[in-house]
Amino acid sequence: MFAGENGLQGDPRLKAISDAIRVVPHFPKLGIMFQDITTLLLDHKAFKDTLDIFVDRYRDMGISVVADVFAGVEARGFLFGPSIALAIGAKFVPLRKPNKLPGEVISEEYVLEYGNDCLEIHVGAIKKGERAIIIDDLVATGGTLSAAIRLLERVGAEVVECACVIGLPELKGQFRINGKPLYILVEPRQ
């Protein structure tokens, strides 16, 4: 569900968050309207508002794990998860691309529109029955979030919800991924 449809209708923070996200046409390739959250991070008020909305939503839901799809040094979703976890008193668990985590891992492969990919998690990072949310910056097709859900469930977590800052308009009305609720703050600007 979009935040504007869930009690935040007319909330000026959503407009400020949306306005703080720069759109870069034709990046990284022709036809892509890249949603650049680095400008959101530069706007300390809009960035804080983003975190506050997520924290307010999850504070009293008994969440013990905030998992974040973390694809490397330049990963964008990773910028939200640790702060949210700290604020709600949960642990932060990164889901990484292959060969980024030392030690024993569990992997989940998935198909993207342009190839295959894989997420990994440390063995023992999550205990059976822990309640988890998955945070990412943007959801397009839901493939990465679906893989994250499968991976967390394989290690025994109860995935409560997936949350993203930006959700493509094509997702309007699609508020579930793999049967799990999907919470989105804003739609991309064009």
C-alpha positions as CSV (number, residue, x, y, z in Angstrom):
1,M,0.0,0.0,0.0
2,F,1.2,3.5,-0.7
3,A,1.7,5.6,2.5
4,G,-0.7,8.3,1.1
5,E,-3.5,5.7,1.1
6,N,-2.8,4.6,4.7
7,G,-3.5,7.5,7.0
8,L,-0.8,9.8,5.5
9,Q,-3.1,11.4,2.9
10,G,-2.0,15.0,2.5
11,D,1.0,14.5,4.7
12,P,3.4,17.2,3.5
13,R,6.4,14.9,4.4
14,L,5.5,12.6,1.4
15,K,5.6,15.5,-1.0
16,A,8.9,16.7,0.4
17,I,10.4,13.2,0.2
18,S,9.2,12.8,-3.4
19,D,10.6,16.3,-4.3
20,A,14.0,15.4,-2.8
21,I,14.5,12.5,-5.1
22,R,16.2,13.5,-8.3
23,V,15.2,11.9,-11.6
24,V,18.1,11.2,-14.0
25,P,16.8,10.5,-17.5
26,H,18.4,7.7,-19.5
27,F,20.6,6.4,-16.7
28,P,22.2,3.9,-16.6
29,K,20.8,3.3,-20.1
30,L,18.5,4.8,-22.7
31,G,14.8,4.8,-21.6
32,I,15.5,4.4,-17.8
33,M,14.3,7.2,-15.6
34,F,16.7,6.7,-12.7
35,Q,15.4,7.6,-9.2
36,D,18.4,9.1,-7.5
37,I,18.0,9.0,-3.7
38,T,21.4,10.6,-3.1
39,T,19.6,13.9,-3.3
40,L,17.2,12.7,-0.6
41,L,20.2,11.9,1.6
42,L,21.4,15.5,1.1
43,D,18.2,16.9,2.4
44,H,18.5,16.1,6.1
45,K,14.8,17.0,6.9
46,A,13.4,14.8,4.0
47,F,15.8,12.0,4.9
48,K,14.8,12.1,8.6
49,D,11.1,12.3,7.6
50,T,11.6,9.1,5.5
51,L,13.1,7.3,8.5
52,D,10.5,8.7,10.9
53,I,7.6,7.4,8.8
54,F,9.1,3.9,8.7
55,V,10.0,4.0,12.4
56,D,6.4,5.1,13.4
57,R,5.0,2.3,11.3
58,Y,7.2,-0.5,12.7
59,R,7.9,0.7,16.3
60,D,5.1,-1.3,18.0
61,M,4.9,-4.3,15.7
62,G,7.2,-6.6,17.6
63,I,9.9,-6.5,14.9
64,S,13.1,-8.1,15.9
65,V,14.9,-8.1,12.5
66,V,15.3,-5.4,9.9
67,A,16.7,-7.1,6.8
68,D,18.0,-4.9,4.0
69,V,18.9,-5.9,0.4
70,F,22.5,-4.8,0.4
71,A,24.2,-5.2,-3.0
72,G,27.6,-3.7,-2.3
73,V,29.3,-0.5,-1.3
74,E,27.0,1.6,-3.5
75,A,23.8,-0.2,-2.3
76,R,21.0,2.3,-1.8
77,G,18.6,0.4,0.3
78,F,21.3,-0.2,2.9
79,L,21.1,3.4,3.8
80,F,17.7,3.0,5.5
81,G,17.7,-0.4,7.3
82,P,20.4,0.2,10.0
83,S,18.8,3.5,11.1
84,I,15.3,2.0,11.3
85,A,16.6,-1.1,13.1
86,L,18.4,1.1,15.7
87,A,15.3,3.2,16.2
88,I,12.9,0.3,16.8
89,G,15.3,-1.8,18.9
90,A,15.8,-4.5,16.3
91,K,18.9,-6.1,14.9
92,F,20.0,-5.3,11.4
93,V,20.8,-8.2,9.0
94,P,22.1,-7.4,5.5
95,L,21.2,-9.6,2.6
96,R,24.2,-9.4,0.3
97,K,25.2,-10.4,-3.2
98,P,27.4,-13.5,-3.6
99,N,30.9,-13.5,-2.1
100,K,30.4,-10.4,0.0
101,L,29.8,-12.1,3.4
102,P,32.6,-13.9,5.2
103,G,31.8,-17.2,6.8
104,E,29.0,-19.7,6.2
105,V,26.0,-18.4,4.2
106,I,22.7,-19.5,2.8
107,S,21.9,-18.4,-0.7
108,E,18.7,-17.8,-2.7
109,E,19.0,-17.4,-6.5
110,Y,16.4,-15.5,-8.5
111,V,15.7,-14.4,-12.0
112,L,15.7,-10.8,-13.2
113,E,14.4,-9.4,-16.4
114,Y,18.0,-9.2,-17.6
115,G,19.6,-12.3,-16.1
116,N,20.0,-14.2,-12.8
117,D,21.2,-13.0,-9.4
118,C,21.6,-14.3,-5.9
119,L,21.2,-13.1,-2.3
120,E,23.1,-14.5,0.7
121,I,22.7,-14.3,4.5
122,H,25.0,-15.5,7.3
123,V,24.0,-18.8,8.8
124,G,22.7,-18.1,12.3
125,A,22.0,-14.4,11.7
126,I,18.2,-14.9,12.3
127,K,16.6,-17.3,14.8
128,K,13.5,-19.3,13.9
129,G,10.4,-17.3,14.6
130,E,11.9,-13.9,14.6
131,R,9.6,-11.2,13.1
132,A,11.3,-9.4,10.2
133,I,10.7,-6.6,7.8
134,I,12.6,-6.2,4.5
135,I,13.6,-2.6,3.6
136,D,14.8,-1.4,0.1
137,D,14.9,1.9,-1.6
138,L,12.9,1.0,-4.7
139,V,10.7,-1.8,-5.9
140,A,10.2,-2.3,-9.7
141,T,9.2,-5.9,-10.5
142,G,9.5,-7.3,-7.0
143,G,12.0,-10.0,-8.0
144,T,14.6,-9.0,-5.4
145,L,12.1,-8.6,-2.6
146,S,10.6,-12.0,-3.5
147,A,14.0,-13.6,-3.2
148,A,14.6,-11.9,0.1
149,I,11.3,-13.2,1.5
150,R,12.1,-16.8,0.4
151,L,15.6,-16.5,1.9
152,L,14.3,-15.2,5.3
153,E,11.6,-17.8,5.4
154,R,14.1,-20.5,4.7
155,V,16.1,-19.5,7.8
156,G,12.9,-19.5,9.9
157,A,11.9,-15.8,10.0
158,E,8.4,-14.6,9.9
159,V,8.4,-11.9,7.3
160,V,5.8,-9.3,8.4
161,E,6.1,-6.8,5.6
162,C,8.3,-5.4,2.8
163,A,8.9,-1.6,2.7
164,C,10.3,0.6,0.0
165,V,10.8,4.4,-0.3
166,I,9.8,4.3,-4.0
167,G,7.4,2.1,-5.8
168,L,6.8,2.2,-9.6
169,P,3.2,3.2,-10.6
170,E,2.7,-0.2,-12.2
171,L,2.5,-1.6,-8.7
172,K,-0.5,0.6,-7.8
173,G,-3.0,-1.8,-6.4
174,Q,-0.4,-4.6,-6.0
175,F,0.2,-4.4,-2.3
176,R,1.6,-7.9,-1.8
177,I,4.8,-9.7,-2.8
178,N,4.9,-13.5,-2.3
179,G,1.8,-13.0,-0.1
180,K,3.5,-10.4,2.1
181,P,2.3,-6.8,2.5
182,L,4.2,-4.2,0.5
183,Y,4.4,-0.7,2.0
184,I,5.6,2.2,-0.3
185,L,6.2,5.8,0.6
186,V,6.1,7.5,-2.8
187,E,5.8,7.0,-6.5
188,P,8.7,8.0,-8.8
189,R,8.7,11.4,-10.3
190,Q,9.1,11.6,-14.1
